[in-house]
Amino acid sequence: MKCYFCQERERVGYWSYWCEDCANLRRMLLIYSPEKCIDILKRTLTRDTAQINYKVQQEIKKIVNKEIEDKTEDDSYEQKPTTRSSKKK
């Protein structure tokens, strides 16, 4: 007894048509207009090429910055530790 919408999950009960998630989607479509739901999904889930390229560039910057930080931390261990030249009396 698969869901009529997704065809993957089991239906909630014998007399129901949808699984729990698809039933929630159906309720949202009934509460709000289908056009509004589609508009929200398009704005949040789909990306155009400019948005994808921007996200890729941001991820590359994160990786490069992390490598630079790791390298500077490694260099700090190679320096001599500073010690006190004379004790205070």
C-alpha positions as CSV (number, residue, x, y, z in Angstrom):
1,M,0.0,0.0,0.0
2,K,2.2,2.8,-1.3
3,C,1.4,6.5,-1.2
4,Y,-0.5,7.8,-4.2
5,F,1.7,10.9,-4.5
6,C,5.3,9.8,-3.9
7,Q,4.9,6.1,-4.7
8,E,7.6,5.3,-2.2
9,R,6.4,5.3,1.4
10,E,3.7,3.3,3.0
11,R,0.3,5.0,3.5
12,V,-0.7,6.1,7.0
13,G,-3.7,3.8,7.1
14,Y,-5.7,1.4,5.0
15,W,-8.3,4.1,4.0
16,S,-5.8,6.9,3.5
17,Y,-4.2,7.8,0.2
18,W,-1.0,9.5,1.3
19,C,2.0,9.0,3.6
20,E,2.6,11.4,6.4
21,D,4.8,13.8,4.5
22,C,2.7,13.9,1.4
23,A,-0.4,14.5,3.6
24,N,1.3,17.5,5.2
25,L,2.2,18.8,1.7
26,R,-1.4,18.4,0.7
27,R,-2.6,20.3,3.7
28,M,-0.3,23.2,3.0
29,L,-1.6,23.3,-0.6
30,L,-5.1,23.5,0.8
31,I,-4.3,26.2,3.3
32,Y,-2.3,28.4,1.0
33,S,-2.8,28.7,-2.7
34,P,-0.8,26.3,-4.9
35,E,0.7,29.2,-6.8
36,K,2.1,30.6,-3.5
37,C,3.5,27.2,-2.5
38,I,5.2,26.8,-5.9
39,D,6.6,30.3,-5.7
40,I,8.1,29.7,-2.3
41,L,9.6,26.3,-3.4
42,K,11.1,27.9,-6.6
43,R,12.7,30.7,-4.6
44,T,14.1,28.4,-1.9
45,L,15.0,25.1,-3.7
46,T,15.9,26.0,-7.3
47,R,19.0,27.9,-8.2
48,D,20.1,29.6,-11.4
49,T,23.7,29.4,-12.7
50,A,24.7,32.8,-11.2
51,Q,23.6,31.7,-7.7
52,I,25.4,28.3,-8.2
53,N,28.6,30.0,-9.3
54,Y,28.5,32.4,-6.4
55,K,28.0,29.6,-3.9
56,V,30.9,27.6,-5.4
57,Q,33.2,30.7,-5.2
58,Q,32.2,31.2,-1.5
59,E,33.1,27.6,-0.7
60,I,36.4,27.9,-2.5
61,K,37.2,31.0,-0.4
62,K,36.4,29.2,2.8
63,I,38.8,26.3,1.8
64,V,41.6,28.7,0.8
65,N,41.2,30.7,4.0
66,K,41.3,27.6,6.1
67,E,44.4,26.4,4.4
68,I,46.1,29.8,5.0
69,E,45.1,29.8,8.7
70,D,46.4,26.2,9.1
71,K,49.7,27.2,7.5
72,T,50.2,30.2,9.7
73,E,49.4,28.1,12.8
74,D,52.1,25.5,11.7
75,D,54.6,28.3,11.2
76,S,54.1,29.6,14.8
77,Y,55.4,26.3,16.2
78,E,58.7,26.7,14.3
79,Q,59.5,30.0,16.0
80,K,61.6,30.1,19.2
81,P,59.6,30.5,22.3
82,T,60.2,33.8,24.1
83,T,61.8,33.5,27.5
84,R,62.5,35.9,30.3
85,S,66.1,37.2,30.1
86,S,66.3,38.1,33.8
87,K,64.2,37.3,36.8
88,K,62.6,40.1,38.8
89,K,64.0,40.5,42.3
